[in-house]
Structures are given as structure tokens and as C-alpha cells.
Amino acid sequence: MKPELTYIRSGDYWIPDLKLESTEQRPLNRYGRMRRTFLREHRPTQYSILAMQQKLFPHLWEVQEAAERRLEQIMDGLLAQNPGPDKATDQLGWVQHRNCLKAQAEEIIFSELIFA
């Protein structure tokens, strides 16, 4: 059963009195916040519908979990294809290599999950 929608008057307008009820409080990480910003700026209708149906945060949590899993998968694949320098002998080269691979993986995640 859906709750009855109430309105509040603001000047000459009647505005729905919407309150998001979240049963679970989890913070959004980088990917969840990026997805929320993308929806708000580029898909405002979808953002509003998800917010009104109280499906926005479950959607954002799902996207961020999928992005984290996908990042691990892509990084494993890229490391198998492109092994980096030895960490014990060339620490800066190792960090540079890892950062480069992570940037490549994140570009894939952005196009597949965040900005889709």
C-alpha cells in the first residue's frame, strides 16, 4: 500500500511533501557520488523518479559495488597482460605503473557504469 501524498503550500504553488526514508545508512564512495552527480545533471527525470520512488540510494549503492568489483577484475586482467617492475627494486616505477593501470580501468568503469 502506497502512502498518501501530502502537499505544502509555498507562495502560489503546492509542492509535494516528500521525505526520503532510508532504512540503511551507508556512505557513498567516489563512484556513487559521481553517479549521483551524473544523474542529477544529465538525467534529471530519471534522478527525480528514482528519488520519489525511494530507489535512488539503493541504485547508487548497487552502482558503487559493481564499480568496485569491476575495478578489481579489470586491474587483475591488466596486471596479467602488463606486469610491472619489481616493487622491491623500483618502487616509484611500480607505483607509476599501478596508477596508469588504475586510470585505464577507471576509464572503462566510467563509460560502462557511471556515465551510462
VMD Tcl script that draws the C-alpha trace (Angstrom):
set ca {
  {0.00 0.00 0.00}
  {1.41 3.36 -1.03}
  {1.46 6.19 1.49}
  {-0.83 9.10 0.76}
  {0.96 12.03 -0.84}
  {0.64 15.32 1.01}
  {1.41 18.81 -0.24}
  {2.67 22.00 1.32}
  {1.88 25.46 0.05}
  {4.79 27.67 -0.97}
  {3.51 31.00 -2.25}
  {1.18 30.24 -5.16}
  {2.44 26.67 -5.58}
  {1.56 23.34 -3.99}
  {4.71 21.27 -3.59}
  {4.72 17.55 -2.72}
  {5.95 16.99 0.83}
  {8.49 14.30 0.04}
  {10.77 12.74 2.60}
  {13.32 10.07 1.79}
  {13.14 7.21 4.18}
  {16.32 5.25 4.25}
  {16.38 2.03 6.23}
  {20.10 1.62 5.70}
  {22.70 4.31 6.19}
  {25.82 3.69 4.14}
  {28.11 6.39 2.85}
  {28.58 6.82 -0.86}
  {32.09 6.37 -2.16}
  {33.61 8.15 -5.14}
  {31.73 6.12 -7.74}
  {28.35 6.50 -6.02}
  {28.79 10.27 -5.73}
  {29.86 10.52 -9.38}
  {26.80 8.54 -10.48}
  {24.51 10.75 -8.37}
  {26.03 13.91 -9.88}
  {25.72 12.50 -13.40}
  {22.06 11.61 -12.89}
  {21.26 14.98 -11.32}
  {22.95 16.99 -14.08}
  {22.35 14.88 -17.21}
  {19.34 12.68 -16.42}
  {17.17 14.86 -14.15}
  {13.97 12.95 -14.93}
  {15.50 9.60 -14.05}
  {17.04 11.15 -10.92}
  {13.66 12.54 -9.82}
  {11.85 9.28 -10.48}
  {14.42 7.27 -8.53}
  {14.28 9.78 -5.66}
  {10.48 9.82 -5.50}
  {10.28 6.03 -5.57}
  {12.98 5.89 -2.87}
  {15.20 3.84 -5.15}
  {17.96 6.42 -5.58}
  {20.30 5.31 -2.82}
  {19.85 1.57 -3.46}
  {20.69 2.31 -7.11}
  {23.78 4.32 -6.13}
  {24.97 1.62 -3.71}
  {24.49 -1.02 -6.42}
  {26.49 1.05 -8.93}
  {29.33 1.67 -6.50}
  {29.57 -2.02 -5.54}
  {29.54 -3.02 -9.21}
  {32.23 -0.42 -9.95}
  {34.46 -1.73 -7.16}
  {34.08 -5.34 -8.36}
  {34.71 -4.33 -11.96}
  {37.81 -2.34 -10.95}
  {39.30 -5.41 -9.29}
  {38.53 -7.58 -12.33}
  {39.99 -5.11 -14.81}
  {43.09 -4.48 -12.68}
  {43.74 -8.23 -12.42}
  {43.45 -8.58 -16.20}
  {45.66 -5.58 -16.92}
  {48.32 -6.75 -14.46}
  {48.34 -10.18 -16.11}
  {48.83 -8.58 -19.54}
  {51.26 -5.88 -18.40}
  {53.36 -6.99 -15.45}
  {55.04 -4.03 -13.81}
  {58.51 -3.51 -12.43}
  {59.59 -5.21 -9.24}
  {58.29 -3.34 -6.22}
  {61.39 -4.09 -4.14}
  {63.85 -2.62 -6.65}
  {61.83 0.14 -8.36}
  {59.15 1.46 -6.01}
  {58.36 4.64 -7.92}
  {58.15 2.75 -11.21}
  {55.84 0.22 -9.58}
  {53.56 2.98 -8.24}
  {53.57 4.74 -11.60}
  {52.65 1.51 -13.39}
  {49.82 0.76 -10.94}
  {48.43 4.30 -11.22}
  {48.50 4.09 -15.01}
  {46.63 0.78 -14.98}
  {44.09 2.12 -12.46}
  {43.44 5.16 -14.67}
  {42.80 2.84 -17.64}
  {40.47 0.67 -15.56}
  {38.55 3.69 -14.27}
  {38.01 5.00 -17.80}
  {36.32 1.70 -18.63}
  {34.23 1.84 -15.44}
  {33.16 5.41 -16.15}
  {31.92 4.55 -19.63}
  {30.25 1.26 -18.59}
  {28.67 2.13 -15.25}
  {28.92 5.72 -14.11}
  {28.09 7.70 -17.24}
  {25.80 5.16 -18.90}
}
mol new
graphics top color blue
foreach p $ca { graphics top sphere $p radius 0.5 }
foreach p [lrange $ca 0 end-1] q [lrange $ca 1 end] { graphics top cylinder $p $q radius 0.2 }
display resetview
